[in-house]
Structure formats: structure tokens, C-alpha cells
Amino acid sequence: MNEYVPVRLSTIRPLLTLDFRVFIKLPSKYLLYVKPGDSLDCERLKSLKERKVKKLFISGEDESQYQSFLDRGLKEAIENSDMQSSERAVIVSGVASDAIEEVARDPGSEKAFEKTQKAAKGLQDVLKSDPQL
């Protein structure tokens, strides 16, 4: 049986190619919403927000690809001087929220500790690189 892991909608940035599957939870099943190699376009993202969807789901098998996706976004937020402060804030907030939720799910795990440590370092680096935040 496939394990599904919740992820915050705010961590899936529009128009970026995803290398993992994204699912929406229906009352009786999980429905594939974005396939690997596709992206979440702005209209679909807007529709999810209008329907007050806060969480999407990924397969447990895809968790490392999702973490790499978050890491790339965090690195871009730190290094891309052309990125708007508001977009940086959304990225860092999403990574931090993901780490906090991992701690809540499994407080003693090494994975939760590493995610929290990475999120804190990323937040610190973004704040150093962008005085507007």
C-alpha cells in the first residue's frame, strides 16, 4: 500500500517542472494531480487556493525528490538577487513550515532534525542576503 505524505500548497511554486508526483486527496482516494515532468500552472494553483486547499500529497517514494525541490528553491531564494522579497519570504516560510510539520509527525527522527536545521540555516541566509525581510 502506498504511503502519502502531506505537503503545503505554498511549497509548490507555479511553472516549475516537478520531478515527483503530486496528489489531491478525495474522500475515498488520492487522485494524481501533477505528473513528473509537468508543472502546476498559475490557473490550477489559483483554483486550489480559491477552494481553500492548503495541502497536497506526494508519494512516500517521492519524498527525496520533493526535498531536493525544496532545497533548490531555498538555494535560489538565497542566491538570486533578482527575486522579489515577497517570493523569498514565501519560499523560506514553506520550507520552515514543512520542517515544523515533520517534527510534529516524528519528533525524534533524524530526518526531522535535519529538515529543521536546513530551514533555520536557509532562513538565516535569506535574511542576511535581503535586508527588506
N, CA, C and O atoms as CSV, one atom per row, in Angstrom:
chain,resi,resn,atom,element,x,y,z
A,1,MET,N,N,0.844,-1.190,0.000
A,1,MET,CA,C,0.000,0.000,0.000
A,1,MET,C,C,0.883,1.245,0.000
A,1,MET,O,O,1.882,1.306,0.716
A,2,ASN,N,N,0.512,2.224,-0.796
A,2,ASN,CA,C,1.299,3.441,-0.945
A,2,ASN,C,C,1.056,4.390,0.220
A,2,ASN,O,O,-0.085,4.607,0.628
A,3,GLU,N,N,2.126,4.948,0.747
A,3,GLU,CA,C,2.038,5.942,1.813
A,3,GLU,C,C,2.053,7.324,1.160
A,3,GLU,O,O,2.864,7.585,0.271
A,4,TYR,N,N,1.166,8.197,1.596
A,4,TYR,CA,C,1.118,9.560,1.073
A,4,TYR,C,C,1.555,10.524,2.164
A,4,TYR,O,O,1.177,10.388,3.327
A,5,VAL,N,N,2.354,11.491,1.766
A,5,VAL,CA,C,2.914,12.461,2.696
A,5,VAL,C,C,2.315,13.824,2.365
A,5,VAL,O,O,2.361,14.249,1.210
A,6,PRO,N,N,1.753,14.520,3.359
A,6,PRO,CA,C,1.194,15.844,3.084
A,6,PRO,C,C,2.298,16.871,2.841
A,6,PRO,O,O,3.339,16.853,3.498
A,7,VAL,N,N,2.049,17.765,1.884
A,7,VAL,CA,C,2.949,18.891,1.621
A,7,VAL,C,C,2.105,20.152,1.502
A,7,VAL,O,O,0.966,20.112,1.035
A,8,ARG,N,N,2.665,21.247,1.921
A,8,ARG,CA,C,1.930,22.508,1.864
A,8,ARG,C,C,1.825,22.995,0.421
A,8,ARG,O,O,2.796,22.939,-0.334
A,9,LEU,N,N,0.656,23.465,0.051
A,9,LEU,CA,C,0.442,24.014,-1.283
A,9,LEU,C,C,1.436,25.138,-1.564
A,9,LEU,O,O,1.917,25.278,-2.688
A,10,SER,N,N,1.740,25.930,-0.553
A,10,SER,CA,C,2.633,27.079,-0.742
A,10,SER,C,C,4.057,26.676,-1.120
A,10,SER,O,O,4.828,27.519,-1.578
A,11,THR,N,N,4.422,25.407,-0.938
A,11,THR,CA,C,5.779,24.987,-1.303
A,11,THR,C,C,5.894,24.594,-2.770
A,11,THR,O,O,7.003,24.436,-3.281
A,12,ILE,N,N,4.767,24.435,-3.451
A,12,ILE,CA,C,4.777,24.069,-4.871
A,12,ILE,C,C,4.635,25.353,-5.683
A,12,ILE,O,O,3.534,25.876,-5.859
A,13,ARG,N,N,5.759,25.846,-6.171
A,13,ARG,CA,C,5.741,27.095,-6.927
A,13,ARG,C,C,5.267,26.834,-8.350
A,13,ARG,O,O,5.600,25.805,-8.938
A,14,PRO,N,N,4.492,27.758,-8.904
A,14,PRO,CA,C,3.946,27.551,-10.246
A,14,PRO,C,C,5.030,27.602,-11.319
A,14,PRO,O,O,6.063,28.254,-11.169
A,15,LEU,N,N,4.755,26.893,-12.395
A,15,LEU,CA,C,5.551,26.911,-13.616
A,15,LEU,C,C,6.941,26.291,-13.483
A,15,LEU,O,O,7.756,26.418,-14.397
A,16,LEU,N,N,7.226,25.631,-12.375
A,16,LEU,CA,C,8.487,24.904,-12.239
A,16,LEU,C,C,8.225,23.430,-12.514
A,16,LEU,O,O,7.271,22.854,-11.992
A,17,THR,N,N,9.067,22.828,-13.328
A,17,THR,CA,C,8.914,21.412,-13.636
A,17,THR,C,C,9.173,20.588,-12.378
A,17,THR,O,O,10.187,20.755,-11.702
A,18,LEU,N,N,8.243,19.708,-12.088
A,18,LEU,CA,C,8.341,18.861,-10.896
A,18,LEU,C,C,8.885,17.494,-11.291
A,18,LEU,O,O,8.559,16.976,-12.359
A,19,ASP,N,N,9.707,16.916,-10.438
A,19,ASP,CA,C,10.221,15.575,-10.708
A,19,ASP,C,C,9.639,14.560,-9.727
A,19,ASP,O,O,10.259,13.544,-9.410
A,20,PHE,N,N,8.441,14.863,-9.262
A,20,PHE,CA,C,7.717,13.980,-8.350
A,20,PHE,C,C,6.227,14.114,-8.641
A,20,PHE,O,O,5.783,15.084,-9.256
A,21,ARG,N,N,5.468,13.126,-8.189
A,21,ARG,CA,C,4.016,13.133,-8.400
A,21,ARG,C,C,3.338,13.917,-7.283
A,21,ARG,O,O,3.748,13.855,-6.124
A,22,VAL,N,N,2.301,14.651,-7.649
A,22,VAL,CA,C,1.516,15.414,-6.675
A,22,VAL,C,C,0.079,14.906,-6.747
A,22,VAL,O,O,-0.492,14.753,-7.827
A,23,PHE,N,N,-0.487,14.649,-5.573
A,23,PHE,CA,C,-1.840,14.105,-5.487
A,23,PHE,C,C,-2.741,15.061,-4.719
A,23,PHE,O,O,-2.293,15.857,-3.894
A,24,ILE,N,N,-4.029,14.947,-5.023
A,24,ILE,CA,C,-5.058,15.641,-4.254
A,24,ILE,C,C,-5.835,14.551,-3.523
A,24,ILE,O,O,-6.094,13.484,-4.080
A,25,LYS,N,N,-6.199,14.820,-2.291
A,25,LYS,CA,C,-6.935,13.822,-1.504
A,25,LYS,C,C,-8.433,14.040,-1.695
A,25,LYS,O,O,-8.964,15.119,-1.434
A,26,LEU,N,N,-9.087,12.994,-2.153
A,26,LEU,CA,C,-10.543,12.980,-2.267
A,26,LEU,C,C,-11.075,12.170,-1.088
A,26,LEU,O,O,-10.296,11.524,-0.387
A,27,PRO,N,N,-12.371,12.192,-0.860
A,27,PRO,CA,C,-12.895,11.454,0.296
A,27,PRO,C,C,-12.492,9.976,0.346
A,27,PRO,O,O,-12.261,9.437,1.428
A,28,SER,N,N,-12.408,9.326,-0.805
A,28,SER,CA,C,-12.138,7.887,-0.772
A,28,SER,C,C,-10.823,7.473,-1.431
A,28,SER,O,O,-10.479,6.291,-1.426
A,29,LYS,N,N,-10.081,8.434,-2.001
A,29,LYS,CA,C,-8.828,8.059,-2.671
A,29,LYS,C,C,-7.952,9.284,-2.897
A,29,LYS,O,O,-8.360,10.420,-2.655
A,30,TYR,N,N,-6.745,9.020,-3.365
A,30,TYR,CA,C,-5.815,10.074,-3.764
A,30,TYR,C,C,-5.793,10.113,-5.286
A,30,TYR,O,O,-5.635,9.079,-5.935
A,31,LEU,N,N,-5.951,11.300,-5.852
A,31,LEU,CA,C,-6.016,11.484,-7.296
A,31,LEU,C,C,-4.736,12.157,-7.777
A,31,LEU,O,O,-4.338,13.193,-7.244
A,32,LEU,N,N,-4.091,11.568,-8.786
A,32,LEU,CA,C,-2.885,12.161,-9.352
A,32,LEU,C,C,-3.243,13.517,-9.962
A,32,LEU,O,O,-4.123,13.607,-10.818
A,33,TYR,N,N,-2.558,14.562,-9.517
A,33,TYR,CA,C,-2.878,15.928,-9.939
A,33,TYR,C,C,-1.795,16.507,-10.843
A,33,TYR,O,O,-2.106,17.225,-11.794
A,34,VAL,N,N,-0.527,16.204,-10.560
A,34,VAL,CA,C,0.586,16.650,-11.403
A,34,VAL,C,C,1.546,15.474,-11.564
A,34,VAL,O,O,1.971,14.864,-10.584
A,35,LYS,N,N,1.881,15.166,-12.825
A,35,LYS,CA,C,2.812,14.077,-13.116
A,35,LYS,C,C,4.245,14.607,-13.124
A,35,LYS,O,O,4.465,15.797,-13.354
A,36,PRO,N,N,5.222,13.731,-12.874
A,36,PRO,CA,C,6.620,14.157,-13.007
A,36,PRO,C,C,6.872,14.668,-14.424
A,36,PRO,O,O,6.393,14.087,-15.397
A,37,GLY,N,N,7.617,15.746,-14.526
A,37,GLY,CA,C,7.888,16.360,-15.823
A,37,GLY,C,C,6.915,17.469,-16.163
A,37,GLY,O,O,7.146,18.229,-17.103
A,38,ASP,N,N,5.824,17.575,-15.409
A,38,ASP,CA,C,4.848,18.646,-15.612
A,38,ASP,C,C,5.028,19.704,-14.529
A,38,ASP,O,O,5.818,19.540,-13.600
A,39,SER,N,N,4.281,20.785,-14.671
A,39,SER,CA,C,4.315,21.841,-13.659
A,39,SER,C,C,2.888,22.192,-13.262
A,39,SER,O,O,1.928,21.830,-13.942
A,40,LEU,N,N,2.774,22.890,-12.170
A,40,LEU,CA,C,1.477,23.377,-11.708
A,40,LEU,C,C,1.325,24.783,-12.272
A,40,LEU,O,O,2.025,25.704,-11.851
A,41,ASP,N,N,0.407,24.949,-13.230
A,41,ASP,CA,C,0.269,26.271,-13.834
A,41,ASP,C,C,-0.485,27.218,-12.901
A,41,ASP,O,O,-1.112,26.790,-11.932
A,42,CYS,N,N,-0.410,28.496,-13.210
A,42,CYS,CA,C,-0.985,29.535,-12.344
A,42,CYS,C,C,-2.492,29.379,-12.171
A,42,CYS,O,O,-3.017,29.623,-11.084
A,43,GLU,N,N,-3.190,28.978,-13.224
A,43,GLU,CA,C,-4.648,28.816,-13.137
A,43,GLU,C,C,-5.035,27.690,-12.178
A,43,GLU,O,O,-5.945,27.845,-11.363
A,44,ARG,N,N,-4.347,26.572,-12.279
A,44,ARG,CA,C,-4.641,25.448,-11.377
A,44,ARG,C,C,-4.307,25.817,-9.939
A,44,ARG,O,O,-5.035,25.456,-9.014
A,45,LEU,N,N,-3.205,26.536,-9.753
A,45,LEU,CA,C,-2.820,26.978,-8.415
A,45,LEU,C,C,-3.867,27.934,-7.844
A,45,LEU,O,O,-4.254,27.825,-6.680
A,46,LYS,N,N,-4.313,28.857,-8.669
A,46,LYS,CA,C,-5.342,29.811,-8.237
A,46,LYS,C,C,-6.632,29.076,-7.866
A,46,LYS,O,O,-7.271,29.403,-6.866
A,47,SER,N,N,-7.009,28.087,-8.669
A,47,SER,CA,C,-8.215,27.307,-8.399
A,47,SER,C,C,-8.113,26.571,-7.059
A,47,SER,O,O,-9.080,26.525,-6.299
A,48,LEU,N,N,-6.953,26.001,-6.777
A,48,LEU,CA,C,-6.758,25.309,-5.497
A,48,LEU,C,C,-6.884,26.281,-4.331
A,48,LEU,O,O,-7.512,25.970,-3.319
A,49,LYS,N,N,-6.288,27.451,-4.477
A,49,LYS,CA,C,-6.356,28.456,-3.408
A,49,LYS,C,C,-7.787,28.936,-3.199
A,49,LYS,O,O,-8.216,29.134,-2.062
A,50,GLU,N,N,-8.531,29.126,-4.296
A,50,GLU,CA,C,-9.930,29.555,-4.191
A,50,GLU,C,C,-10.776,28.505,-3.476
A,50,GLU,O,O,-11.733,28.838,-2.777
A,51,ARG,N,N,-10.417,27.236,-3.658
A,51,ARG,CA,C,-11.147,26.153,-2.991
A,51,ARG,C,C,-10.583,25.867,-1.601
A,51,ARG,O,O,-10.947,24.882,-0.959
A,52,LYS,N,N,-9.684,26.752,-1.146
A,52,LYS,CA,C,-9.097,26.688,0.203
A,52,LYS,C,C,-8.309,25.397,0.454
A,52,LYS,O,O,-8.249,24.901,1.579
A,53,VAL,N,N,-7.706,24.864,-0.616
A,53,VAL,CA,C,-6.832,23.701,-0.464
A,53,VAL,C,C,-5.523,24.190,0.137
A,53,VAL,O,O,-4.878,25.081,-0.415
A,54,LYS,N,N,-5.134,23.621,1.247
A,54,LYS,CA,C,-3.887,24.007,1.926
A,54,LYS,C,C,-2.801,22.955,1.730
A,54,LYS,O,O,-1.610,23.268,1.736
A,55,LYS,N,N,-3.227,21.698,1.555
A,55,LYS,CA,C,-2.265,20.603,1.458
A,55,LYS,C,C,-2.504,19.783,0.198
A,55,LYS,O,O,-3.637,19.516,-0.201
A,56,LEU,N,N,-1.404,19.401,-0.400
A,56,LEU,CA,C,-1.400,18.399,-1.446
A,56,LEU,C,C,-0.643,17.209,-0.866
A,56,LEU,O,O,-0.211,17.249,0.286
A,57,PHE,N,N,-0.485,16.177,-1.641
A,57,PHE,CA,C,0.183,14.980,-1.135
A,57,PHE,C,C,1.171,14.472,-2.170
A,57,PHE,O,O,0.973,14.624,-3.375
A,58,ILE,N,N,2.226,13.871,-1.677
A,58,ILE,CA,C,3.187,13.199,-2.540
A,58,ILE,C,C,3.287,11.753,-2.072
A,58,ILE,O,O,2.945,11.426,-0.936
A,59,SER,N,N,3.752,10.912,-2.954
A,59,SER,CA,C,4.004,9.523,-2.580
A,59,SER,C,C,5.220,9.492,-1.666
A,59,SER,O,O,6.166,10.257,-1.852
A,60,GLY,N,N,5.190,8.609,-0.686
A,60,GLY,CA,C,6.349,8.441,0.183
A,60,GLY,C,C,7.609,8.114,-0.606
A,60,GLY,O,O,8.715,8.467,-0.199
A,61,GLU,N,N,7.434,7.434,-1.742
A,61,GLU,CA,C,8.561,7.096,-2.619
A,61,GLU,C,C,9.218,8.339,-3.215
A,61,GLU,O,O,10.399,8.313,-3.559
A,62,ASP,N,N,8.460,9.420,-3.336
A,62,ASP,CA,C,8.953,10.645,-3.975
A,62,ASP,C,C,9.455,11.685,-2.980
A,62,ASP,O,O,9.768,12.812,-3.365
A,63,GLU,N,N,9.533,11.319,-1.720
A,63,GLU,CA,C,9.876,12.308,-0.698
A,63,GLU,C,C,11.264,12.917,-0.902
A,63,GLU,O,O,11.455,14.109,-0.661
A,64,SER,N,N,12.222,12.122,-1.338
A,64,SER,CA,C,13.571,12.675,-1.538
A,64,SER,C,C,13.594,13.653,-2.716
A,64,SER,O,O,14.314,14.651,-2.667
A,65,GLN,N,N,12.819,13.386,-3.773
A,65,GLN,CA,C,12.741,14.329,-4.896
A,65,GLN,C,C,12.078,15.633,-4.451
A,65,GLN,O,O,12.493,16.716,-4.862
A,66,TYR,N,N,11.050,15.523,-3.611
A,66,TYR,CA,C,10.383,16.718,-3.091
A,66,TYR,C,C,11.352,17.527,-2.228
A,66,TYR,O,O,11.396,18.753,-2.324
A,67,GLN,N,N,12.121,16.845,-1.391
A,67,GLN,CA,C,13.088,17.549,-0.545
A,67,GLN,C,C,14.140,18.250,-1.403
A,67,GLN,O,O,14.545,19.369,-1.090
A,68,SER,N,N,14.581,17.607,-2.471
A,68,SER,CA,C,15.535,18.243,-3.393
A,68,SER,C,C,14.921,19.477,-4.043
A,68,SER,O,O,15.594,20.491,-4.228
A,69,PHE,N,N,13.635,19.385,-4.387
A,69,PHE,CA,C,12.907,20.525,-4.957
A,69,PHE,C,C,12.895,21.692,-3.965
A,69,PHE,O,O,13.144,22.835,-4.346
A,70,LEU,N,N,12.605,21.400,-2.693
A,70,LEU,CA,C,12.619,22.448,-1.667
A,70,LEU,C,C,14.018,23.038,-1.507
A,70,LEU,O,O,14.176,24.252,-1.381
A,71,ASP,N,N,15.023,22.176,-1.515
A,71,ASP,CA,C,16.409,22.636,-1.368
A,71,ASP,C,C,16.807,23.567,-2.511
A,71,ASP,O,O,17.461,24.585,-2.287
A,72,ARG,N,N,16.411,23.215,-3.743
A,72,ARG,CA,C,16.723,24.079,-4.896
A,72,ARG,C,C,16.033,25.431,-4.764
A,72,ARG,O,O,16.624,26.467,-5.067
A,73,GLY,N,N,14.778,25.418,-4.309
A,73,GLY,CA,C,14.052,26.675,-4.121
A,73,GLY,C,C,14.692,27.542,-3.059
A,73,GLY,O,O,14.791,28.759,-3.219
A,74,LEU,N,N,15.127,26.922,-1.975
A,74,LEU,CA,C,15.780,27.659,-0.900
A,74,LEU,C,C,17.105,28.241,-1.379
A,74,LEU,O,O,17.436,29.386,-1.074
A,75,LYS,N,N,17.853,27.451,-2.125
A,75,LYS,CA,C,19.132,27.934,-2.668
A,75,LYS,C,C,18.894,29.122,-3.594
A,75,LYS,O,O,19.631,30.107,-3.546
A,76,GLU,N,N,17.869,29.031,-4.433
A,76,GLU,CA,C,17.553,30.138,-5.339
A,76,GLU,C,C,17.149,31.382,-4.553
A,76,GLU,O,O,17.542,32.493,-4.908
A,77,ALA,N,N,16.372,31.205,-3.492
A,77,ALA,CA,C,15.951,32.347,-2.671
A,77,ALA,C,C,17.157,33.040,-2.040
A,77,ALA,O,O,17.158,34.259,-1.870
A,78,ILE,N,N,18.172,32.270,-1.699
A,78,ILE,CA,C,19.379,32.832,-1.091
A,78,ILE,C,C,20.248,33.527,-2.140
A,78,ILE,O,O,20.773,34.613,-1.894
A,79,GLU,N,N,20.398,32.900,-3.309
A,79,GLU,CA,C,21.388,33.357,-4.285
A,79,GLU,C,C,20.857,34.288,-5.365
A,79,GLU,O,O,21.631,35.055,-5.938
A,80,ASN,N,N,19.570,34.245,-5.660
A,80,ASN,CA,C,19.025,35.032,-6.770
A,80,ASN,C,C,18.684,36.448,-6.309
A,80,ASN,O,O,17.647,36.673,-5.684
A,81,SER,N,N,19.555,37.387,-6.619
A,81,SER,CA,C,19.348,38.769,-6.177
A,81,SER,C,C,18.196,39.452,-6.915
A,81,SER,O,O,17.721,40.501,-6.480
A,82,ASP,N,N,17.745,38.869,-8.019
A,82,ASP,CA,C,16.624,39.450,-8.768
A,82,ASP,C,C,15.265,39.022,-8.223
A,82,ASP,O,O,14.242,39.585,-8.614
A,83,MET,N,N,15.236,38.042,-7.334
A,83,MET,CA,C,13.975,37.542,-6.785
A,83,MET,C,C,13.383,38.571,-5.826
A,83,MET,O,O,14.093,39.152,-5.005
A,84,GLN,N,N,12.085,38.786,-5.941
A,84,GLN,CA,C,11.407,39.740,-5.062
A,84,GLN,C,C,11.409,39.228,-3.623
A,84,GLN,O,O,11.383,38.023,-3.372
A,85,SER,N,N,11.442,40.165,-2.697
A,85,SER,CA,C,11.450,39.828,-1.270
A,85,SER,C,C,10.243,38.989,-0.888
A,85,SER,O,O,10.357,38.062,-0.086
A,86,SER,N,N,9.087,39.307,-1.457
A,86,SER,CA,C,7.871,38.563,-1.111
A,86,SER,C,C,7.972,37.108,-1.551
A,86,SER,O,O,7.504,36.214,-0.846
A,87,GLU,N,N,8.581,36.861,-2.713
A,87,GLU,CA,C,8.736,35.486,-3.185
A,87,GLU,C,C,9.741,34.731,-2.311
A,87,GLU,O,O,9.548,33.553,-2.010
A,88,ARG,N,N,10.815,35.416,-1.907
A,88,ARG,CA,C,11.789,34.800,-0.999
A,88,ARG,C,C,11.102,34.384,0.302
A,88,ARG,O,O,11.313,33.284,0.812
A,89,ALA,N,N,10.279,35.290,0.821
A,89,ALA,CA,C,9.587,35.023,2.087
A,89,ALA,C,C,8.672,33.806,1.967
A,89,ALA,O,O,8.616,32.984,2.881
A,90,VAL,N,N,7.960,33.684,0.855
A,90,VAL,CA,C,7.063,32.543,0.647
A,90,VAL,C,C,7.862,31.238,0.606
A,90,VAL,O,O,7.455,30.239,1.199
A,91,ILE,N,N,8.987,31.249,-0.089
A,91,ILE,CA,C,9.810,30.039,-0.203
A,91,ILE,C,C,10.339,29.616,1.162
A,91,ILE,O,O,10.213,28.456,1.554
A,92,VAL,N,N,10.930,30.565,1.882
A,92,VAL,CA,C,11.513,30.249,3.190
A,92,VAL,C,C,10.429,29.815,4.170
A,92,VAL,O,O,10.632,28.886,4.951
A,93,SER,N,N,9.295,30.477,4.131
A,93,SER,CA,C,8.184,30.112,5.006
A,93,SER,C,C,7.709,28.687,4.718
A,93,SER,O,O,7.425,27.922,5.640
A,94,GLY,N,N,7.625,28.339,3.445
A,94,GLY,CA,C,7.203,26.988,3.072
A,94,GLY,C,C,8.170,25.926,3.554
A,94,GLY,O,O,7.753,24.886,4.064
A,95,VAL,N,N,9.469,26.184,3.394
A,95,VAL,CA,C,10.487,25.227,3.842
A,95,VAL,C,C,10.439,25.083,5.361
A,95,VAL,O,O,10.523,23.975,5.890
A,96,ALA,N,N,10.302,26.214,6.060
A,96,ALA,CA,C,10.238,26.181,7.527
A,96,ALA,C,C,8.982,25.448,8.003
A,96,ALA,O,O,9.048,24.645,8.935
A,97,SER,N,N,7.852,25.717,7.376
A,97,SER,CA,C,6.604,25.043,7.755
A,97,SER,C,C,6.691,23.543,7.516
A,97,SER,O,O,6.216,22.748,8.327
A,98,ASP,N,N,7.301,23.161,6.398
A,98,ASP,CA,C,7.486,21.741,6.100
A,98,ASP,C,C,8.328,21.077,7.187
A,98,ASP,O,O,8.021,19.967,7.622
A,99,ALA,N,N,9.380,21.751,7.621
A,99,ALA,CA,C,10.251,21.202,8.674
A,99,ALA,C,C,9.499,21.063,9.995
A,99,ALA,O,O,9.630,20.053,10.686
A,100,ILE,N,N,8.720,22.067,10.338
A,100,ILE,CA,C,7.953,22.037,11.590
A,100,ILE,C,C,6.930,20.901,11.566
A,100,ILE,O,O,6.735,20.213,12.568
A,101,GLU,N,N,6.282,20.711,10.425
A,101,GLU,CA,C,5.305,19.631,10.307
A,101,GLU,C,C,5.979,18.261,10.411
A,101,GLU,O,O,5.398,17.321,10.955
A,102,GLU,N,N,7.191,18.151,9.895
A,102,GLU,CA,C,7.943,16.890,10.016
A,102,GLU,C,C,8.263,16.609,11.478
A,102,GLU,O,O,8.164,15.467,11.926
A,103,VAL,N,N,8.644,17.640,12.221
A,103,VAL,CA,C,8.920,17.479,13.653
A,103,VAL,C,C,7.651,17.045,14.384
A,103,VAL,O,O,7.705,16.192,15.271
A,104,ALA,N,N,6.515,17.626,14.017
A,104,ALA,CA,C,5.250,17.261,14.661
A,104,ALA,C,C,4.893,15.800,14.372
A,104,ALA,O,O,4.382,15.100,15.246
A,105,ARG,N,N,5.164,15.338,13.132
A,105,ARG,CA,C,4.862,13.950,12.758
A,105,ARG,C,C,5.790,12.961,13.453
A,105,ARG,O,O,5.358,11.894,13.889
A,106,ASP,N,N,7.071,13.323,13.553
A,106,ASP,CA,C,8.064,12.376,14.078
A,106,ASP,C,C,9.150,13.141,14.832
A,106,ASP,O,O,10.245,13.343,14.307
A,107,PRO,N,N,8.850,13.568,16.064
A,107,PRO,CA,C,9.733,14.479,16.798
A,107,PRO,C,C,11.153,13.974,17.038
A,107,PRO,O,O,12.077,14.781,17.133
A,108,GLY,N,N,11.344,12.698,17.136
A,108,GLY,CA,C,12.671,12.186,17.457
A,108,GLY,C,C,13.503,11.769,16.259
A,108,GLY,O,O,14.611,11.260,16.426
A,109,SER,N,N,12.993,11.976,15.054
A,109,SER,CA,C,13.694,11.450,13.883
A,109,SER,C,C,14.850,12.348,13.449
A,109,SER,O,O,14.825,13.566,13.621
A,110,GLU,N,N,15.844,11.708,12.889
A,110,GLU,CA,C,16.994,12.438,12.349
A,110,GLU,C,C,16.563,13.290,11.158
A,110,GLU,O,O,17.059,14.400,10.968
A,111,LYS,N,N,15.634,12.763,10.356
A,111,LYS,CA,C,15.144,13.498,9.190
A,111,LYS,C,C,14.487,14.807,9.619
A,111,LYS,O,O,14.711,15.845,8.995
A,112,ALA,N,N,13.685,14.768,10.668
A,112,ALA,CA,C,13.029,15.982,11.165
A,112,ALA,C,C,14.067,16.985,11.651
A,112,ALA,O,O,13.952,18.183,11.389
A,113,PHE,N,N,15.075,16.495,12.357
A,113,PHE,CA,C,16.141,17.372,12.842
A,113,PHE,C,C,16.881,18.020,11.676
A,113,PHE,O,O,17.131,19.225,11.692
A,114,GLU,N,N,17.231,17.227,10.666
A,114,GLU,CA,C,17.966,17.758,9.513
A,114,GLU,C,C,17.141,18.790,8.747
A,114,GLU,O,O,17.668,19.820,8.325
A,115,LYS,N,N,15.844,18.515,8.568
A,115,LYS,CA,C,14.982,19.474,7.875
A,115,LYS,C,C,14.902,20.789,8.647
A,115,LYS,O,O,14.965,21.867,8.055
A,116,THR,N,N,14.763,20.696,9.960
A,116,THR,CA,C,14.671,21.892,10.792
A,116,THR,C,C,15.973,22.677,10.752
A,116,THR,O,O,15.961,23.904,10.660
A,117,GLN,N,N,17.079,21.982,10.821
A,117,GLN,CA,C,18.387,22.626,10.766
A,117,GLN,C,C,18.580,23.341,9.425
A,117,GLN,O,O,19.058,24.475,9.387
A,118,LYS,N,N,18.208,22.676,8.329
A,118,LYS,CA,C,18.344,23.257,6.995
A,118,LYS,C,C,17.435,24.478,6.842
A,118,LYS,O,O,17.840,25.487,6.266
A,119,ALA,N,N,16.213,24.385,7.357
A,119,ALA,CA,C,15.274,25.510,7.273
A,119,ALA,C,C,15.793,26.709,8.059
A,119,ALA,O,O,15.708,27.843,7.588
A,120,ALA,N,N,16.329,26.468,9.248
A,120,ALA,CA,C,16.854,27.565,10.071
A,120,ALA,C,C,18.045,28.233,9.389
A,120,ALA,O,O,18.149,29.460,9.382
A,121,LYS,N,N,18.936,27.437,8.819
A,121,LYS,CA,C,20.096,27.990,8.114
A,121,LYS,C,C,19.638,28.773,6.891
A,121,LYS,O,O,20.152,29.859,6.623
A,122,GLY,N,N,18.676,28.232,6.149
A,122,GLY,CA,C,18.154,28.930,4.975
A,122,GLY,C,C,17.516,30.252,5.349
A,122,GLY,O,O,17.721,31.258,4.671
A,123,LEU,N,N,16.746,30.254,6.421
A,123,LEU,CA,C,16.115,31.488,6.891
A,123,LEU,C,C,17.181,32.514,7.247
A,123,LEU,O,O,17.076,33.682,6.872
A,124,GLN,N,N,18.186,32.086,7.956
A,124,GLN,CA,C,19.279,32.976,8.345
A,124,GLN,C,C,19.979,33.540,7.098
A,124,GLN,O,O,20.249,34.740,7.035
A,125,ASP,N,N,20.271,32.695,6.119
A,125,ASP,CA,C,20.959,33.139,4.907
A,125,ASP,C,C,20.112,34.107,4.089
A,125,ASP,O,O,20.627,35.091,3.560
A,126,VAL,N,N,18.812,33.830,3.984
A,126,VAL,CA,C,17.931,34.725,3.233
A,126,VAL,C,C,17.822,36.076,3.928
A,126,VAL,O,O,17.849,37.117,3.272
A,127,LEU,N,N,17.701,36.065,5.244
A,127,LEU,CA,C,17.619,37.328,5.985
A,127,LEU,C,C,18.903,38.147,5.827
A,127,LEU,O,O,18.849,39.373,5.733
A,128,LYS,N,N,20.039,37.482,5.798
A,128,LYS,CA,C,21.310,38.184,5.585
A,128,LYS,C,C,21.384,38.783,4.186
A,128,LYS,O,O,21.890,39.890,4.002
A,129,SER,N,N,20.872,38.042,3.197
A,129,SER,CA,C,21.005,38.472,1.805
A,129,SER,C,C,19.944,39.481,1.374
A,129,SER,O,O,20.091,40.115,0.329
A,130,ASP,N,N,18.885,39.639,2.154
A,130,ASP,CA,C,17.797,40.548,1.768
A,130,ASP,C,C,17.364,41.381,2.964
A,130,ASP,O,O,16.537,40.935,3.759
A,131,PRO,N,N,17.912,42.585,3.103
A,131,PRO,CA,C,17.592,43.421,4.260
A,131,PRO,C,C,16.123,43.862,4.326
A,131,PRO,O,O,15.679,44.357,5.362
A,132,GLN,N,N,15.369,43.689,3.240
A,132,GLN,CA,C,13.957,44.087,3.247
A,132,GLN,C,C,13.085,43.112,4.029
A,132,GLN,O,O,11.939,43.423,4.353
A,133,LEU,N,N,13.619,41.949,4.328
A,133,LEU,CA,C,12.812,40.950,5.044
A,133,LEU,C,C,12.917,41.111,6.523
A,133,LEU,O,O,12.302,40.352,7.272
